[in-house]
Amino acid sequence: MGNKCKVLHIVFGQSTLGSLKLSLRELGIENEEKVLCFSDIFSVGPIWKLHDEVGLKQRLDWFRTRFISEDDYFKVDYEKDFIKTKGIVCNAPEETPIFLWAGDNSHEQTGVRYVLYLLKKKRNNIILINTTKAYHEQFNSSDIVYSPINTGGISPEKLRSIYEKNKAKTPISTEDRKKLYLEWELLAEAQDVLRIWENGEVHCVDEDFYDQFIIKKAQKLHIHQKYRDFMKSARLVGEVIGHLEQYLGDEFIEYRVRHLINTGTFEIEGVPKAMRFYSIKLRS
């Protein structure tokens, strides 16, 4: 982390990383407070024993065989990035305060539980900033209510305001830390590959949980056509993502679209080597 690092911030996703770095720069503390990012989506893919090498291998294999990445991220950089980030977390000096940034979604909340498991034997002060709650308290009014689906949906200016109001927040208690890392242990014993946030908890659901939702969105898009015709798969994926109340990422939705092609629900035109290369329509 560097000798000058006085505070470590841990976030989940490149969008949040960029916004928080900008916020710290505007506060003039970017050289003292470092931001560490897990470039992952913890709501999807297996997390069985992810704290061990065998679990990371299973997760990597799952992504490589199911997700399409034009830049070959899962083949080239994912494992290296994950191991590096995990190592920095595990080796953080115990005198360094750690801020965990997470909204009310299964991606970030699963990530929080994972990090607290990695830190279960460390004595760092850990401050959890619930960005969903903080956003509602600071920016929503009676006539304007907006709920960012994840921390990456919050502007740098508002993240800066949230940090200024929460930086003196009391660290998580020993009891709450234990509760959360024990929840990780339960999640990491399951073989599920899809998780949602419901009633304040992470819940495992079947892989096909959103398949009918995808089909309904395709039906809606077809209604707006003069006649049922092919549409770019990216158009459908965007429609689904735009109406989801969960944060899953477009790779998972596109993977399920390709599954529905394989089962005969959709017809395909083009080659599914990337979303922009093929179109789909519901089979008549």
N, C-alpha and C positions, 0 to 999 in steps of 0.2 A: 504493500500500500504506500510505502514511502514514509520517511521519518517525520515529515511535516503534517501528516494526516492526523487531525484531531478528532474527526467524526467520520464514521462510515455509514453511508446510506445504501440500502439494498432495495432494488426495484425489480420488477418482473416485466420486461419488454423494452424494446428499443425506443419506442415512442416516449415512454415515461423517462427513460434514460436521457434523451435529448432535452426534454422539457425541464427536468430537474437540474441538469447541468447548467442550462441557461438561467434558471432561477438563482442558483448559487453564484453564477457569474455576476448577475445583476446586484446581488448582495455583497459582492466583493470578497467572497470566501471560497472561491472554487479551488484555490491552492491548499486550503486547510481541510476542507470537507470533500471527501471523495465519494463518487457514486459507482456502485457495483451493480451489474445487471445480469440476471439470468435471461438469456435470449431464448425463451421457450414459451410454450403455452401449456401450463400444467393441468388444464381442464381436459385435455385430450391425450391419448396414448397411454400405454401401461406405465404405472409408477411402482409396480411390484419391486420391492427391495432396491429402490432407486438410490438409496444411500450406500449401496454396495456396488462393486464393479459388475456383478452379474445382472443387476437390475438395470444399470445404464446400458449394458449391451443389448438386453431385451428391448428396451425403449428405442434404441438406435435402430435395431433391426426392423422393428415395427414401422418406424417412420420411413426407412429406406424402401420397404416393400409396398408402401401404401400411398405415400405423399409424393407429388410431383414438384420438384424444385428446379427451376430453370438454371439457377446458379449452382446446383449440386450441393447446397448447403449441408444437407444431412450426410452426404458422402464425404465431404471435404473438411468442414469446419465444426460441425455440431459437437462432436465428441470432445475435440480439443478445447473448444470454448467452455463447455460444461465442466470439464475437469479443472480447468484453470480457475473458473469462478468458484467452484466448490472448494478448491484449495485455499483461495483467499479468505473465504468465510471461516473455514476451519482453523486457519492460522492467524486470525485477527488478534492483535494484542488485547489482553483482558481489560486494560485500562481504557480502551477505545469505546466510546458510546456508539451504539448501533441503532439507526433508525430503519424500521421496516415500513415500507409504503404499500398499502393494499386497500382496494375497495371491496365492496360486497359482491364478489364474483368467485366462482370456483377456481379460476386460474390463479389469481393472486392469493386467495385464502389457502389453497393447497400449497403454494410456494412458501407462505409464511410458516405453515406447519413443518414443511421440509427444512427450512432454515433453522427453526427453533430446535428441531431434532439434531441437526449438525452442531448446534451450540449448547446442547443440553448439559455438558460438563464444564462450560465456560462461565465466568462470573461477570461478563460484560453487562453494563446497563443497556437494556434493549427497550426502545420506545416504539410502540406500534401506532402508526398514524392511519386511522381508518378514513380514507379519502372520501368515501361516499358520505359518511356521517359529517365529516368536516365541511364538505361542499354544501350539503343541505343547510348546515347551521350558519354558514357565512354568506352564501350567495342566493339561496332560494327565498322567494317572498310569497305572499299569499296569492299573487296573480301570476307569478312565474315559477314553475317547478320543473327543474331539469335534473335528471339523474344520470351522470356519466357511467357508461357500462363498465369501464375500467379506468385506472388512474391515467392511462395514456390519452384519454379523452378530455383531460383538464388542461387548460392553457398554462404556459409557464408563469404568467402574471398571477393567476389564481393559485397555482402550486406554491409560489413564493409567499403569498398571503397565508396560505394554510400552514406552511412551515413556520413563519414568524409567530403565528398564534399557538402552535403546538410544540415548539422546540423545547419549552420548559416543562413539558408534560411528564408526569410520573412514569418511570419505567414499569414494564409489565412485572407483576408480582411473581415470586417463585412458584406459587400455586397455579397461576394462570399459564405460565410458561410450561409447566409440567402437563397441564390439561391439554394444551395445544400440541405438544410433541408426542403425547400418547395418542392423540387423534391421528397424527402422522403414522404411527406404528400400525394402527388399524387399517388406514388407507393403503399402506405399503404391503399389507398381507393379501390384498385382493388382486385379482387379475383383470379387473374391469379396465376399459379403455376410454370411458366417457364419464365426466363428472359435472354436476350442475350445483348451483347454489340455491337452496330453498329453506325457508324458515330459519335463516341464520346458521345453516350448516352445509357442509359439502356432502353431497349424496352421489353415490355411484348408480348409473343407469345403463341400460342395454345400449349397445353400439348403434342400433337402428332407431333409437329414441326419437330422432328428428326426421326420419325418412318421410313420414306422412306430411309433416310440415313442409318439407321440400316439394313434395308432389302438389300440395295445395297452392303453393306459391307459383309453381309452373302452370297450374290450371288458371290462376288469376292472370298471369302474363299472356296466356293464350287467348283469353277473353278479349283482350285489348288489340288482338291482331284481326285483320280482315278475315283471314281463315287460318286454321291451325298450321303453323309453319315452324321451321327450325329457328332457334334463337341461340345466340352465343352462350356457351355455358357460363361465362363470366357474368352475363346479365342475370341469370337465375341465381348464381351464388351471391351476387350483390343484393338481390331482392331478399334472399333469405337472411343474410347477415344484417340487413337494414331493419328487419323486423324481429330479430331474436332478442330476447331479454337476458341472454347468457353470452359470455365471451368465449367463443370456440375457435375463431380464426377461419379464414377462407379455405385453408388447405384441407381441414377436416370436412367441411361442407362439400368441397369439390370431390373429395374421396368418396363421399356417400353418393354423389351424383353419378360417378363412374360405377359404383356398385349397382345403382338402379339401372344403369345401362346394361350391365352384365346380367341382371335378372329379367331384362326385357321390358321394364317399365318405361324406359326412354329409348327412342331411336337416336342414332348418332350419325352425323355427317362431318367428315374430317378425321383427324388423328389426335387422340387424347394425350399428346406429349406435353401440352400446356393448355391452360384454359382458352387462350386466344386462338388455338389451332382447331377447335372443334365446336360444333353446334349440336343442340339436342331439341327433341320435341317429345311430348308424351305419345306413346303408342296408341293408336285409335282402337 
